């Protein structure tokens, strides 16, 4: 289980900042990978971003953009400040996640581990026990 070390007010402020950031770059976060080819999203990127990213492999782009542990990372070419700011902002706005202690099984799952006894049949209809278990597990992950 993951817990958040931020207060409710800090979480609200972070969510507001994240919403502002995502509204500016929504065309990137809301699109499917295939759309970069079928709808030519590549050309919607700033031209300076295109020039520094075009010669990198997808793995290099992922490593350079997604890995927060390497702040001193060397880039193959000088990145524009807007791209560096995008990367830094994305990492700064990520909700912190710390692994919590042991997991406590709620009483509603004592009878059947993967089905909530609090939900009536109508709410479980067409949702297999495995999927209910996954929903419960994903619901316990909170940022």
C-alpha positions, -999 to +999 in steps of 0.1 A: +000+000+000+012+035-007+006+065+015+011+102+010+031+124+033+013+155+021-015+173+040-048+176+023-041+213+015-007+204+000-023+177-021-049+202-033-022+227-042-002+201-060-032+189-079-039+225-090-004+229-102-005+195-119-037+204-137-022+237-149+008+218-162-012+191-179-035+217-195-005+231-213+008+197-225-025+179-227-019+170-264+010+149-252-005+133-221-039+126-237-028+110-269-021+074-277+014+064-289+000+054-323-013+090-328+022+103-329+024+085-363-012+085-375-020+121-365+016+134-368+019+146-332+056+148-337+052+181-356+031+195-327+062+195-305+082+227-305+108+227-333+137+230-308+125+199-290+123+180-323+158+189-333+173+175-300+151+144-298+150+133-334+184+115-333+177+097-300+163+062-298+130+057-279+149+041-251+173+071-248+143+095-248+126+075-221+158+074-200+165+111-203+129+122-196+116+097-172+145+088-149+144+113-120+175+100-102+200+114-127+198+152-123+234+155-135+228+135-166+247+144-197+226+150-228+239+142-263+232+178-273+222+209-255+185+207-247+164+239-249+154+254-215+118+247-223+124+210-226+146+209-194+118+229-176+092+204-189+112+175-175+120+192-141+083+203-137+070+169-145+092+153-118+085+181-093+048+177-097+047+139-093+028+129-062+052+114-037+048+077-030+062+059-001+057+022+005+036+018+036+039-010+062+019-042+063-014-044+045-045-048+066-073-068+051-107-050+055-134-070+072-156-070+041-131-093+024-128-119+053-155-142+039-143-141+003-108-126-003-116-111-037-152-101-033-165-074-011-194-085+011-206-049+013-215-048-024-247-063-035-249-087-064-260-060-088-227-041-082-206-072-087-225-084-118-202-089-148-172-081-127-152-113-121-136-119-087-101-115-101-111-080-115-127-071-082-094-080-065-075-058-089-098-029-084-094-032-047-056-034-049-055-004-073-078+015-051-054+011-022-027+029-042-030+065-035-006+093-042 
